[in-house]
Amino acid sequence: MGKITKMQQRRGLRRDLPIPLAPGEIALTTDTREVFIGSEIGDSLSGIQNKSVQLSNFATGFNFTNSHLQNNITEFTVKRDIISNATGTVHDILSLHSTLSALGGAGMEIEAGINDQTLDVHLYSPHDSIHGELIPGDPDGTPETIHDYKLTGGLGTLKIELTNPLVSADVLYVVHLSRKDLEKYLITVFNASYDIPNGSGNPLTDLTLKLSTDQLYFDKSTGEGFISFSHAQITQNHPLSGDPLSATNKPIKDWFDAWISSATNSLNNAINTLGSDYYSGDSITGEYGIAKFGDDSTSTVPTYAIDENFTFVARSHYGAKNLSRCLNQAWLSEGSDPTRQLSHIRSNVRIITDESVGDVFANLTIGNPILRTLGNATTNPPKGTQVLRAVGSSSTTTQALLGVVKFNLTSMVNLSLDYTLTFADATPTYHVVRVGHASIGFPKVNDVNTFGHGLILDQWNEVDIMDSTGAITVFSVVQPLEFGIVVARRVTVFGDPVIEDDWNNLTNANFMTKYGTTSNVMDSQVFWIDNDSSSPTYEKYFGFLMYKNSRPVDANIEFIQKRF
């Protein structure tokens, strides 16, 4: 007689869904009746998914995410060695270690020192998005254990010796500070003297404005992190030296942004005191032990682009986990649906159930319109000699203005947009509204579109709601807003799509004139649109929705898209 065996899977609230699930692990969210299964996160098969964040299908979720990423976080890097474009097994690293205070660091004691037991070393292979931790050896054992690496040398001569040599595409991160260091020397020290970098200022006592360690997110694999600030911390002014009328009153985030990269905050001052033996040519230069992105002259402020599938890519798997946790926490704390999460990392594969089948095409959801600002010739001028490219024109003509939205053509060929456009002056004396519907085609022949041609049928009507008749009298007939389409595989450094025929046939000088670049060099001024070689869309065509705004004010567009 057969026996039926019961097998139960992980279950619980949606907000408690692990980020990520273990590979092959199934989870049922009992409150939202969704099902997820974990995929691999440490091999080439997982590709870019392991560092991608997927937004859920919530009203205002897209706008909330955009706003939080742009306004509520301060991203930073800590002292680290980044070894790239290198081969071999032996490489120089910094000599920063736990005897910092004994070497003149003004009483500093960091939690993790430079030795083979506490060093955070991670190897990143951009080709397959693998980002794994390396295991230290035990030099004191008998016999000596090597594992993934060992350290040799001492102050000013410290080296890391790898068991397996690097290849030129590998990037090795050696991180010199830990989360506990940051909890102490970022959160605690800032709260103790928010207005004076060197620690002698006023303590921050308002519990609604004090920083909490829960607001700190740190990726020990890259030495990058961020502080997630609350609404009150970015909007409520706080005084300098207790003077509520001071002209220097500003929100806590502004105080923090000025403080973190200051040479006189305790962490940076300690590094500076140690001298040049502790400086390096890594992304944080000179006396900086920690600095905000963009403040150390060698790092670039990160950007996150949410695509048409409501996803965006972080710089590492751990970074994606941190960003997803941050968004979920902020979403819940700001009074949104208390049972549901805003996002999940894409290594958690969402399985469609009867409760979520309506979300298969998240872009159909009326509650999630996409918002963009369409600048005019003053606020968003074209690069080079680009003008709006008429449908069917020759590839030798100049192409369109900056792209607004791009679409992956490996999964779609047609697009339907319902949109609302608004134009308004500051007074206002006019408020022009356009409603429209655009049908768009992105044709290819044998997966090629040599001349960048696309098709668009844009039907619309306009009204000035401040005019008694509704007539549009504020703009002339030579001041239109027009849409266009370009199909391309490459973009310039400015994000403009590059027509295939131009790439193949234009001289370097003519290319520079047309596209406004300094050259047509690949991977310098020109890039594949999907620049991640592990992605299925790598070197594939994308469709670009373009525009030309000839009116003297920016336009705000809100649109719903349907792809097929």
C-alpha positions in Angstrom: 0.0 0.0 0.0 1.4 3.4 -1.0 2.2 6.0 1.6 1.6 9.7 1.1 4.3 11.9 2.7 3.6 15.4 3.7 6.2 18.0 2.6 5.9 21.7 3.7 7.7 24.7 2.4 8.8 28.0 4.0 5.8 30.3 4.6 5.1 33.6 6.3 4.3 37.2 5.8 5.5 38.9 2.6 7.5 41.4 4.5 9.5 38.6 6.1 10.5 37.0 2.7 14.3 36.3 2.9 16.5 38.4 0.6 17.5 36.1 -1.0 16.0 32.7 -0.7 18.4 29.8 -0.9 18.8 28.2 -4.4 15.8 26.0 -5.0 14.0 27.1 -1.8 10.2 27.7 -2.2 8.4 30.3 -0.1 4.7 31.0 0.2 3.7 34.5 1.5 0.5 33.7 3.4 -0.8 37.3 3.5 -0.5 38.1 -0.2 -0.7 34.5 -1.5 2.4 34.8 -3.7 5.0 32.1 -4.3 8.8 32.6 -4.8 11.6 30.2 -5.5 15.3 31.1 -5.0 17.8 30.8 -7.8 21.6 30.6 -7.8 23.4 33.8 -6.8 27.1 32.8 -7.0 27.5 31.3 -10.5 27.5 32.5 -14.1 24.0 31.1 -14.7 22.5 33.7 -12.3 24.0 36.5 -14.3 22.9 40.0 -13.7 19.7 38.8 -11.8 21.7 38.4 -8.6 22.3 42.2 -8.4 19.0 43.4 -9.8 16.2 44.8 -7.7 12.6 44.1 -8.8 9.8 46.5 -7.7 6.4 45.2 -6.9 3.2 46.2 -8.6 2.0 49.0 -6.2 0.4 52.3 -6.8 3.0 55.0 -6.4 5.7 52.4 -5.9 7.8 53.6 -8.9 7.6 57.2 -7.8 8.4 56.3 -4.2 11.5 54.4 -5.3 12.8 57.1 -7.6 12.3 59.7 -4.9 14.0 57.7 -2.2 17.0 56.8 -4.3 17.5 60.4 -5.4 16.7 62.3 -2.2 16.9 60.0 0.9 20.2 58.2 0.7 23.9 59.2 1.1 26.3 56.7 -0.5 29.9 56.4 0.6 33.0 54.3 0.3 35.5 53.3 2.9 39.2 52.8 2.8 39.8 49.9 0.5 42.2 48.5 -2.1 40.8 47.8 -5.5 43.0 45.6 -7.7 41.9 45.5 -11.3 43.3 45.0 -14.8 46.0 42.9 -13.1 47.3 39.4 -13.3 49.4 37.1 -11.1 49.2 36.1 -7.5 51.1 38.8 -5.5 49.7 42.3 -5.1 50.4 45.3 -2.8 47.8 46.4 -0.2 47.5 49.0 2.5 49.0 48.5 6.0 46.0 49.9 7.9 45.4 47.7 11.0 44.0 47.5 14.5 47.0 49.2 16.1 45.7 52.5 14.7 45.5 54.2 18.1 49.1 53.3 19.0 50.3 54.8 15.7 48.9 58.2 16.3 45.3 57.8 15.4 43.9 60.0 18.2 42.4 57.2 20.2 41.0 55.3 17.3 40.4 51.6 17.6 38.9 49.9 14.6 37.1 46.6 15.1 38.7 44.7 12.2 42.4 44.9 11.6 44.6 44.0 8.7 45.5 40.4 9.3 44.6 37.1 7.7 41.8 36.5 10.1 39.8 39.7 9.9 40.5 41.0 6.4 37.5 41.2 4.1 38.6 40.1 0.6 36.1 39.6 -2.2 36.7 38.7 -5.9 34.4 40.0 -8.5 34.2 38.7 -12.1 32.2 41.2 -14.2 31.9 38.8 -17.0 29.6 36.4 -15.1 28.6 38.7 -12.1 30.2 36.3 -9.6 31.1 38.1 -6.4 32.5 35.7 -3.8 34.4 36.0 -0.5 38.0 34.7 -0.4 39.1 32.6 2.6 42.3 33.4 4.5 44.9 30.9 5.4 46.4 30.3 8.8 50.1 31.3 8.9 50.5 30.1 12.5 49.4 26.6 11.9 51.7 23.6 11.4 51.8 23.0 8.6 50.8 26.5 7.3 47.3 26.6 5.7 47.0 28.7 2.5 43.3 28.5 1.4 42.5 31.4 -0.9 45.2 33.9 0.2 47.8 34.8 2.8 49.5 38.1 3.8 53.2 38.8 3.7 55.3 41.8 4.6 54.5 44.5 7.2 54.0 48.3 7.5 54.3 49.9 4.1 55.2 46.6 2.5 52.1 44.5 3.0 51.1 42.2 0.2 48.4 39.7 -0.5 49.4 36.4 -2.0 46.6 34.6 -3.8 46.5 30.8 -4.3 44.9 31.3 -7.8 46.2 34.1 -10.0 44.0 36.9 -11.1 43.0 37.3 -14.8 42.7 40.8 -16.3 38.9 40.9 -16.1 38.9 40.2 -12.3 38.4 42.9 -9.7 39.7 42.2 -6.1 38.3 44.3 -3.3 40.2 44.5 0.0 38.1 46.3 2.6 39.8 47.8 5.7 36.8 48.8 7.8 33.9 46.9 9.1 30.2 47.6 9.9 31.0 47.9 13.6 33.6 50.6 12.8 31.0 52.5 10.9 28.3 52.1 13.6 30.9 53.7 16.0 32.6 56.3 13.9 29.7 57.3 11.6 26.5 56.9 13.6 27.6 57.3 17.2 30.2 60.1 16.5 27.8 62.0 14.3 25.0 61.9 16.8 27.5 63.2 19.5 28.5 66.3 17.4 26.3 66.7 14.4 27.4 70.2 13.6 31.2 70.0 14.2 33.2 67.4 12.3 36.0 67.1 14.8 33.7 65.9 17.6 33.4 69.1 19.8 29.9 70.2 18.7 26.4 69.8 19.9 24.9 66.4 20.6 21.9 65.4 18.5 19.2 64.6 21.1 16.0 64.8 19.2 15.0 61.1 18.8 13.1 61.8 15.6 16.3 63.2 14.0 19.0 61.0 15.6 20.7 58.5 13.3 20.1 54.8 14.1 22.3 51.9 13.2 19.3 50.5 11.4 19.7 53.3 8.9 23.2 52.1 8.0 23.6 49.7 5.1 27.1 48.4 4.3 28.5 46.1 1.7 31.7 44.5 3.1 32.4 42.9 -0.3 33.1 46.3 -2.0 33.5 48.7 0.9 30.5 50.7 -0.2 27.5 51.6 1.8 24.8 54.2 2.4 22.7 55.9 5.1 18.9 55.9 4.5 17.4 59.1 5.9 13.8 59.5 7.0 11.4 62.2 5.7 12.0 64.3 8.8 15.8 64.0 8.5 15.7 65.5 5.0 13.0 68.2 5.4 13.2 69.4 9.0 15.8 72.1 9.6 18.0 71.8 12.7 20.0 74.7 14.2 23.8 75.3 14.4 25.0 75.7 18.0 21.4 75.7 19.3 20.5 78.9 17.5 17.1 78.3 15.8 17.4 81.5 13.8 20.8 80.7 12.4 21.1 81.1 8.6 23.1 77.9 8.6 20.1 75.8 9.8 19.6 72.8 7.6 18.3 69.2 7.7 20.2 66.4 9.3 21.1 64.9 5.9 22.8 68.1 4.9 24.8 68.2 8.1 25.8 64.6 7.6 26.8 65.1 3.9 29.1 68.0 5.0 30.5 66.0 7.9 31.2 62.6 6.4 33.9 63.8 3.9 35.5 66.3 6.2 39.2 65.9 6.9 38.5 66.7 10.6 36.0 64.0 11.4 37.6 61.5 13.7 38.0 58.7 11.2 39.5 60.7 8.5 41.7 62.6 10.9 43.1 59.4 12.3 44.0 58.2 8.8 45.6 61.6 8.1 47.6 61.4 11.3 49.1 58.0 10.3 50.8 59.5 7.3 51.4 58.6 3.7 52.1 54.9 4.5 48.4 54.5 4.9 47.4 56.4 1.8 46.9 54.6 -1.5 45.8 55.0 -5.0 42.5 53.3 -4.4 39.1 55.0 -4.8 39.5 56.8 -1.5 42.6 58.9 -1.7 44.8 60.7 0.8 43.6 61.2 4.3 40.1 59.9 3.7 39.1 56.8 5.7 35.6 57.3 4.5 34.1 59.7 2.0 30.8 60.4 0.2 30.7 59.2 -3.4 31.9 62.1 -5.6 33.8 63.8 -2.8 37.2 62.1 -3.0 37.9 63.2 -6.6 38.2 59.7 -7.9 34.7 58.2 -7.3 31.6 58.8 -9.3 28.1 59.3 -7.8 26.1 56.2 -8.4 22.9 56.3 -10.5 20.1 53.8 -10.7 18.0 53.6 -13.8 14.6 51.9 -13.4 13.7 50.2 -16.6 10.4 49.4 -18.3 10.1 46.2 -16.3 10.4 48.1 -13.0 13.9 46.8 -12.2 17.2 48.4 -11.6 20.8 47.1 -11.3 23.1 47.6 -8.2 26.8 47.3 -8.3 26.9 43.9 -6.5 24.7 41.2 -5.2 25.2 42.5 -1.6 24.4 46.0 -2.7 21.2 44.9 -4.3 20.2 43.1 -1.1 20.9 46.3 0.9 18.9 48.5 -1.5 15.9 46.1 -1.5 15.9 46.0 2.3 16.2 49.7 2.5 13.3 50.4 0.1 11.1 47.9 1.9 11.8 49.4 5.3 11.2 52.9 4.1 8.0 51.8 2.3 6.6 50.3 5.5 7.8 53.1 7.8 6.2 55.8 5.6 2.7 54.4 6.2 2.3 52.2 3.1 0.7 48.8 3.1 2.1 47.3 6.3 1.9 43.7 5.1 3.6 44.0 1.7 7.1 44.6 0.5 7.9 47.1 -2.2 10.8 45.1 -3.8 12.7 41.9 -3.9 16.1 40.9 -5.4 15.5 39.1 -8.7 17.3 36.0 -7.6 14.0 35.4 -5.8 11.9 34.2 -8.8 8.3 35.2 -8.5 5.9 32.4 -9.5 2.5 33.5 -11.0 -0.5 32.5 -8.9 -4.2 33.2 -9.2 -3.6 36.1 -6.9 -0.8 37.7 -8.9 -1.8 36.9 -12.5 -3.0 40.5 -12.9 0.6 41.6 -12.2 2.2 39.6 -15.0 2.4 42.8 -17.0 3.2 45.4 -14.3 3.3 48.0 -16.9 -0.4 47.7 -17.5 -1.2 48.9 -14.0 -2.9 52.2 -14.0 -1.7 52.8 -10.4 1.9 52.8 -11.6 2.3 55.5 -14.3 5.8 56.3 -15.3 6.8 59.9 -14.9 9.4 61.9 -16.8 10.4 65.5 -17.4 11.0 66.5 -21.0 13.4 69.4 -21.0 13.5 72.0 -23.7 16.4 73.3 -25.8 17.7 75.3 -22.8 17.3 72.7 -20.0 18.1 69.7 -22.1 20.0 70.7 -25.2 21.0 68.1 -27.8 24.6 66.9 -28.1 26.2 67.6 -31.4 24.0 68.3 -34.4 21.1 66.1 -33.3 17.6 67.1 -34.2 14.3 65.1 -34.3 14.6 62.4 -36.9 11.5 62.1 -39.1 10.2 58.6 -39.7 11.6 57.2 -43.0 14.4 59.7 -43.3 17.8 58.7 -44.6 20.4 57.5 -42.0 22.7 60.3 -43.1 20.4 62.9 -41.6 20.9 63.9 -38.0 19.2 61.8 -35.4 16.9 62.5 -32.5 17.3 64.3 -29.2 18.1 62.5 -25.9 16.1 59.3 -25.4 13.3 59.3 -22.8 12.7 55.6 -22.4 14.2 52.5 -24.0 12.6 49.1 -24.6 14.2 45.7 -24.8 13.4 44.4 -28.3 14.3 40.8 -27.5 10.9 40.4 -26.0 8.7 43.0 -27.8 8.2 44.7 -31.2 5.3 46.9 -30.6 4.3 49.4 -27.9 1.1 51.3 -27.0 1.3 54.5 -24.8 -1.5 56.4 -23.1 -0.1 59.6 -21.8 -0.8 63.0 -20.3 1.6 66.0 -20.9 1.5 69.3 -18.9 3.2 72.6 -19.6 2.9 75.4 -17.0 4.7 78.6 -16.1 5.6 79.6 -12.6 2.8 82.2 -12.0 0.9 80.4 -13.5 -0.6 82.3 -16.4 -1.1 79.2 -18.5 -1.4 75.5 -17.8 -1.5 73.5 -21.1 -2.5 69.8 -20.9 -2.2 67.3 -23.7 -3.8 63.8 -23.6 -2.6 61.4 -26.3 -2.2 57.8 -27.5 0.8 56.6 -29.4 1.1 53.4 -31.3 4.8 52.5 -31.9 6.6 49.8 -33.9 10.2 48.7 -33.7 10.8 46.7 -36.8 13.8 44.5 -37.5 14.8 42.2 -40.4 16.8 39.2 -39.3 17.3 40.9 -35.9 18.9 43.9 -37.6 17.8 47.5 -38.1 20.6 49.2 -40.0 19.1 52.7 -40.4 17.4 53.0 -37.0 13.9 53.3 -38.5 10.8 53.0 -36.4 7.1 53.8 -36.7 4.9 56.0 -34.5 1.3 57.1 -34.8 0.7 59.8 -32.2 -2.9 61.1 -31.7 -3.5 63.9 -29.2 -5.5 66.9 -28.2 -4.5 69.9 -26.0 -6.3 72.5 -23.9 -5.1 75.5 -21.8 -7.1 75.1 -18.6 -6.4 78.7 -17.6 -7.9 80.2 -20.7 -11.7 80.9 -20.8 -12.0 79.2 -24.2 -9.3 76.6 -23.6 -7.4 77.8 -26.7 -3.7 77.4 -26.9 -2.4 80.9 -27.4 0.8 80.8 -25.4 2.8 78.7 -27.9 3.3 79.4 -31.6 3.0 76.8 -34.4 6.8 76.6 -34.6 7.0 75.5 -30.9 5.8 71.9 -31.0 6.5 68.9 -28.8 7.1 65.9 -31.0 7.9 62.3 -30.5 10.1 60.1 -32.5 11.6 56.5 -32.6 15.1 55.2 -33.0 16.2 51.5 -33.0 19.8 51.0 -32.0 22.3 48.7 -30.4 24.8 51.3 -29.1 24.6 54.5 -27.2 27.0 57.4 -26.7 28.5 58.3 -23.3 25.5 60.8 -23.1 22.9 58.1 -23.5 22.0 58.9 -27.1 21.3 56.0 -29.4 23.7 55.4 -32.2 22.3 54.4 -35.6 24.0 51.3 -36.9 24.8 52.8 -40.3 26.4 55.8 -38.7 28.7 53.5 -36.6 29.7 51.6 -39.7 30.2 54.4 -42.2 30.7 57.8 -40.6 34.2 59.1 -40.3 35.4 59.7 -36.8 35.2 63.5 -37.3 31.6 63.3 -38.7 30.6 61.0 -35.9 31.9 63.4 -33.3 30.1 66.3 -35.0 26.8 64.5 -35.1 26.8 62.9 -31.7 28.8 65.5 -29.7 31.4 63.0 -28.5 35.2 63.5 -28.3 35.7 60.3 -30.5 33.9 57.2 -31.6 36.0 54.9 -29.5 34.1 51.8 -28.1 33.9 51.5 -24.3 35.1 55.1 -24.0 32.6 57.3 -25.9 30.3 54.6 -27.2 28.8 51.6 -25.4 26.6 48.6 -26.0 23.2 49.6 -24.6 23.2 46.5 -22.4 26.8 46.6 -21.3 26.6 43.4 -19.2 28.0 40.5 -21.3 26.2 37.9 -19.1 22.8 39.4 -20.0 20.6 37.8 -22.7 20.1 41.3 -24.2 23.8 42.0 -24.6 24.6 43.6 -28.0 20.9 43.4 -28.9 18.7 46.1 -30.3 16.6 48.4 -28.1 13.9 50.8 -29.1 14.1 54.4 -28.0 11.2 56.8 -27.5 12.5 60.2 -28.4 11.2 63.7 -28.2 11.9 67.3 -29.3 10.4 70.1 -27.1 10.5 73.4 -28.9 8.4 75.2 -26.3 10.1 77.5 -23.8 9.2 75.4 -20.7 9.8 71.8 -19.6 7.0 69.3 -20.1 6.0 66.7 -17.5 4.8 63.4 -19.0 2.9 60.7 -17.2 2.3 57.5 -19.2 1.0 53.9 -19.1 2.7 51.5 -21.5 1.5 48.2 -23.0 4.0 46.0 -24.8 3.3 43.2 -27.3 
